[in-house]
Amino acid sequence: MKLPSLSSGTDLQAAREFSRLEPGFRDIVFYSEGAGDWPHLGPIVETLLNEHGRRVAYLSSDPADPGLRLEHELLRAFNIGTGSTRTVLFRTIECREFVMTIPDLQNMWLKRSVHPVHYTYVFHSTNSSHTSYRKGAFDHYDTIMCVGPYHIDEIRRTEEIYGLKPKELVEAGSVKLDTVMRQFEGLPRRTEPNDPLEVLVAPTWGQGSMIEMPIGEQVLRTLVDAGFSTVVRLHPMTVRHHPDLPTRLQALFRDQPLFALEQDMSATESWLRSDLMVSDWSGAATEYAFALEKPVVFIDTPQKIRNPEWKAIGLPAFEDAIRRDFGTIVPAGNVASIAKVISNALGSDAKRDGHAVDWRRIYNRRASERAIAAHMIAVY
């Protein structure tokens, strides 16, 4: 008989129920900020449950998180909210391994436990660790699940320059990328030539985000006016910092049947349905190009640099090198040309059939969640 995995009651009640779990359910504990983390953590959780028969605890701050609805006799899941209960639980948690996707552990409001806990970080982006994240974002983790060799190079160089204790760096891969690949495999390419071409707009957030600049609306207007079916996928952090943006975009394009706004970051239908992605510095662009082998057009906004000391590491940004390899870059001052650029990118059978990507840059193609789960099993 399967047991219900979702705790009832308040955040505090959920935290108390978690603290009363038998130790076996606290060997491996996952924390998710919300539904957007499930594509990164969910496959690992399911692999531990279904392939290894391991007990798992899953903590989330989002009642809409799919992990809270998953029913399995070896899973215990709890909604701990975002308030003081979460803060206290983080500080006092007792478990062997705590797995999450949040950078800046200990540097911000969520701290390491006063108890001996092993902290594991799973990247939610393929971007470089020394450019798209703050200085010290990973210093307080014990194990890092690296997407590719570039992450190992960057983190080892950072440890050397700043005299940090070496972390355990695992050749993991990208769980989100593999998830999208599996969903895409076997599905037919576009066969309705008379339907409008569909463009997925997936900006980053913060610095370099075209959708957080006036140029974003110009890009969308240009796409819609050119007759492209345009789906905008807002980053959760953009919505958090600009809560009025979704409403404003919907109002601006309410009379445009070709415009759609997607806010469910766990959904991938738009990835599979679209013909091309328009992005800026988002790691989603790399996932899209590698997993689906579809073209990407990049709006050349200022590079997203969250670490002012990134040049001290002496390594290029992965996201910069990648977009020059397989993308088309449109200058921010020449957005009017984007329709022509897209038409050219999709105008030949060769481009429609995809492009070659260098999988030596990404570990464990189609097997990242198994590699990560196997490592956890080997340790515990």
Beta strands, then each sheet from edge to edge (+ up, - down):
strand 1: 28-32
strand 2: 56-60
strand 3: 75-79
strand 4: 97-100
strand 5: 118-122
strand 6: 143-146
strand 7: 168-171
strand 8: 198-201
strand 9: 229-233
strand 10: 259-262
strand 11: 276-279
strand 12: 296-300
strand 13: 328-331
sheet 1: 3+ 2+ 1+ 4+ 5+ 6+ 7+
sheet 2: 10+ 9+ 8+ 11+ 12+ 13+
end
